[in-house]
Amino acid sequence: MICDAQGVLLGAETPKQLSDQLASIQLNAGEQIPFIDATAEGWVLDVDHMIVSPLSIKKFWTKKEVIEVFNGSKSEIR
């Protein structure tokens, strides 16, 4: 999965990697962070409950949109 959380581009192959990376970032209460998986399906992280859910507004991402997330982040991928 990849996402841009607070300007930090995260990339994780396992739930543990994702959890470790999220723990290193200050997340805002009430925030909903969109994620993209390897099949370009959209997910969302609910920061208040710290769960990743498939219930997102944007279900499918194009290659161009994924590239825009990468290019729009403020830092390198972790």
N, C-alpha and C positions, 0 to 999 in steps of 0.2 A: 504494500500500500504506500501511496505517497500523499502528502498534504503540505500545505503552507500554513503553519501555526505560528502566529505572531511574527511573521516574516522569516521564520526558520523553516526551510524545506526538510521534511522528515521522510525517510524511506525505510520501510521495515518489511522483512520477509516472514517474521514470526510475531505472535502476540507479545512475547517477552521483549523483543527488540522495540516494539512500539511502546510498550509500557515504560521501558527504561528511558526512551527518548522523550516521552511526554513528561516524565518526572523531572527532566532537566530544564523545563520551560515554565515560566510563570503564565498560567492560563487564567482568563477572566471568568468569574462566575456568570452563569447564564449564557455563555458562548456556545455556539454550535459550529463546529469546524468540519468542513467537507473533506472527505477522503476519496481517493480513487484506487481501486484494486487493479490487479494485473489484467482483468478482462474488461477494463474501462467502466466498471459498474460503480456508481456513486454510493457512498456511505456517509454517515455523519457521526462525529464524536459529540456527545452531550457532556459538556464539562461538569455540570452539576452532579451527574451520576457516574461520570467516568466510564461510559459505555459507548461502544461503537455499534451503530444500528444501520440496517439497510433501509430504514425509513427516512429517505432524504427526498428533497424536492427535485434534485437533478439525478436521475437514475443512470444515464449513460453519457459518457464523455467522448468527444472526438480526439484524435491525435493532436490536432491543433490546440484544443483546449487544455490538454495535459501539458503540452509544451509551454503554453502561456502561464500555467501555474508555476512551472519550473522557472521560467524566465522572470516572472513577477516576484519571486521570493527575494528577500534581502541578503540571504546568505547561501553558502554552499550546502549541499545535501549532507545530512548526518547519517 
